[in-house]
Amino acid sequence: MTHVALAQYAPGEDKAANRTLIAKLAGDAADRGARVIVLPEYAMFTVPEMDQRFVDSAESLDGPFVTGLLTLARDRGITIVGGMNERLDGSRISNTLVAAGPGGVTAVYRKIHLYDAFGFRESDVVRAGEIADPETFEVDGLRFGLQTCYDLRFPEVTRRLADAGADVVLLPAEWVPGPLKEYHWSTLVRARAIENTLYVAATGQAAPTGSGTSMLVDPMGVVVTSLGEQTGVAVGEVSRERIAEVRAKNPALELRRFSVVPR
């Protein structure tokens, strides 16, 4: 058993201010017993349009953003997962999640499904990550996997993480507001938890760039804790015992007839 925190806020284009707010929210979460803290997608830097500003502000994995996460993780004995615009070749970036633990970076995930939908074109400035074996990490005997925002609409992503042994899927997002979007978000987060009989910890950006409504959902689809539209932290418990209890009732992973293969 351990505690997971959802740290919801609206990142802006002042990277130093974003880091300061992250430190405050992470400190609050750690004080409340959280061992794993999930920040939003693009936690390092966000502006409303996908344009050259994302490229110009990009950093490498040894830059100030990741260095700051590692310092927080080491000082508080926690693992922090957050999204950044990772520098590539000067013309595009990678939409990258980094898991920073007390001993260093424990997992990196580069977003596979880019948000070219609902009037957005993430691929104008972002290069999709290569399909590879999922990177996972462990805290307190539980295994955590990573996926990002629009990946939520592709159930195969979460199923691959379940096949990799994930007990908890961490899902940073910038779920862009729009008609029915919050309904899609809550339905899909709960569906991914239910069909894979695992926890999903989904942290979105707060307004104006995101819809908020971060939530931690258990393997039966029960919302353990959640946030509305505000900046803040929510902390909830995850346990291997709950996963085992649900899988004894609903052995869906054992009974399935199909596997996931890349295309």
Secondary structure, DSSP 8 states (H G I E B T S, - for coil): -EEEEEEE----S-HHHHHHHHHHHHHHHHHTT-SEEE--TT-S---SS-SHHHHHT-B-TTSHHHHHHHHHHHHHT-EEEEEEEEE-SSS-EEEEEEEEETTEEEEEEE-SS----TT--GGGTB---------EEEETTEEEEE--GGGGG-HHHHHHHHHTT-SEEEEEE-----TTHHHHHHHHHHHHHHHHTSEEEEEE--TTTS----EEE-TTS-EEEE--SSSEEEEEEE-HHHHHHHHHH--HHHH--------
